[in-house]
Amino acid sequence: MSKPIVAILGRPNVGKSTLFNRIVGGRVAIVEDTPGVTRDRLYMDAEWSGRHFTLVDTGGLDFQEDSEITGHVRTQVELAIREADVVLFVVDARAGLNPDDLEVASVVRRAHKPAVLVVNKVENFDSPEKIYDFFQLGLGDPVPVSAAEGLNTGDMLDRLVELLPPDQGVADSPDIIKIAVIGRPNVGKSSLVNSLLGEERVIVSNIPGTTRDAIDTTFERDGKNYMLIDTAGIRRRSRVERTTEKYSVIRSLRAIDRCDVVLVVIDAVEGVTEQDKRIAGYAHEAGKGSILVVNKWDLVEKDDKTMKRYSDKVRQELAFMPYAPLIFTSALTGKRVLKVLELVDFVAEKHATRVSTANLNTLIREATQQNPPPADKTRRLKILYATQSGVKPPRFVLFVNDPELLHFSYQRYLENQIRSAYGFEGTPLRFSLRRRSKEE
């Protein structure tokens, strides 16, 4: 099921990032303390009144001091609005109405998207005079808030969830593997999709996807059923400006939410960029099976050590997902493209693998005997029981005497032991801790 996208727009220094962190619970835009995960997040999942949505912070918008929106800034604004289901348009009560506010409001109105006009930095809610000017923006009644203090943000979120579209998505089929092809603009996603579909294929049907301008394509190969979930416009060469690449992640969010396996496509010539890390990081945090596809490999000059050096570099840049298989392809020539589907089958199987409780507890017991948990002064972690609570991704529950005694490094050791015994290539693993006394 795909989550709605909510984009926060506005001029610099109106408090967009403060509002972003307030909505997601005051957390910084990172969801786990894992080495290697890029911290430059522009998005995070949020929830209010039972409705889940993905919040996107467009804090990088760069407006000119002379109040004229340049071509690339207008493109940024229009792209963020086009990809969103609802817009939170933030203005500054202290600074008052600005000509740039009028420009952005005009773009929002022309897009015909539901919008909440948020007047931030309100200091006195009993004196609403400062918000009257913002009625000129033509976006309905302004909602006064103080994001820094958390004042009136509940009313703003109530307004927001009323505008969210109803839950949507395609019905899951147990025998179909859903594949999302994601990546920055012009890394070869379209060519890869066409190459996957163009050889020995039987197209079953085209299903309208929840991503705008996308078609979910189902096909069969070797008796197995697949669905390719497109990001927006994946079949046509996008002409998105390089300056707007940070918003290409928006196009990937819904596709990742609905898939089983993600193909993270990387341009072999350019290597791993910060945007690649953002996109791959969302797939990792969403718990999806992942494959790193280094495309355009035919354009790289090679010797007998090129692939090894390149692999090491990719692993270093994407250190937060060492489990993801890495494959070098050329969608243009078809080199290794068919092996991508073989990897998809393999990763999908691992993503849904379940380990029996008896075998899991035997493994954990042997692992703790071989390498006992470190002691904290006079106290030592005791793992009393373990069980697998779910799949896609595999989730494990550890019953321990004190969850605070489990250091991240020892959890990583246990994860490595489980991977060594059962593989789980291509899928993240999730662990949760529960306190239990020995007597229980």
C-alpha positions, 0 to 999 in steps of 0.5 A: 500500500502506497503512502500519500506524499506531503511536500513542505514548500516555502521560502528559505528561513520560514521554518520548514525544517522545524515544522518537518521535525515537529511533525515527525516527532522531533526526530532528526531525519534519520531512523536508525543509528547505522554507520554509513546511512547518509544523514541528509534526509529530505523525507520521513514517514509520519502519522496523525490520527491513524493516517500514515504519510511520507513527509518531504522537506523541500528545504533546498529551494533557493530563492533570489534576493530580488524576488524573481524566481529563476527557471530552475527554482520554478522547476524545483517548486513545480516538480515537488508540487506535482509529485505530492498529494498534499502541499504544506505551504509555509510562510513567515508571520514575522516577515509578513507577506513576501513577493516570493510567497505570491509566486509560489502560491500561484504555482500551487493554485495552477497545480490544483493540488490540495494545500494547507497554508501554514503561517509559522512563527506566530507569537500571539495567537490572540492577535490574528492581525498578522495573518490577515495579509496571507488571505491574498494568497488565495489558498483558503484560511491560513493556519497559524502555528509555532513550529518551534514551540509546537503550538497549534500544529495539531489543528494544522495536522487535522486539516492535513489528514482531511485532505489526504487521498483515500488509501489506494494500491493494488491487491497483493498476489502471493505468487507475483514478485513486485519489483521497483526500479529506482534511481536518479534521473538518466542512470538508465532506468528506462533502458533497464526496464525495456531490456527486462521486458524486451527479451522472451517476455509474455506481457500479461497486463498493464495496470495503472499504478499509484505513482503519477504517469506510471504503469505497473507492468506485469509479465511472466518469464520461465513460469514466474510472475513479476510486476515492474512498478514504475517511478514516474515517467520511467519509460521516457527520458526525463528532462529533469534539471540536474539542480532538481535531482534531490526531488527524484527521491519523491518519485521513488517513495510510492514505488518502494512502499509497494514492492518486494524487491528494489533495483537501485540503479547506479550510473557506472560512469558517475559512481555513487552520489549523495542522491543515490545514498538517499534513495537507497537509504529509503529502501533500506529503512523501508525494509525492502529486498534490495539489489544494487545495479551498476548500469552503463558498465560498457562505458567504463574503461576496464582492466582485470581489477576494475570490477573489484575496485569499483565493488569496494568503492560502492560497498564503502559508499553504501556501507549501511546495506552490505547485504545487497547483491551487486551486479554490473549491467549494460541495459543498452547491450543487454549484458547481464540483464537476465541475471538481474531477474535471477537475483530478484528471485533469490532476494525475494526468497530470502526476504520471505525466509522464516527460521524455526524457533528451535533452530534460531535459539540453538544458533543464538545459544552457540553464538553467545557461548562462543562470544559472550556479551560484554559486561557493563560493570557487574551486569551482563546481557542475557538472551533468554529466548529468541523467535522470528516474528515476521518476514518481508523483512525478516524480524526477530524478537530477543527476550533479554534481562535488560534491553539497555545492555545490548550494545549495537556492536553485539547486535551486529555480531548476532546479525552476522551469525544469523546471516552466516547460518541462513544467508538472508542475502539482499534483505535487511533484518530487523531486531526488537528487544523485550525485557523478560526475567529468568523466572518468566 
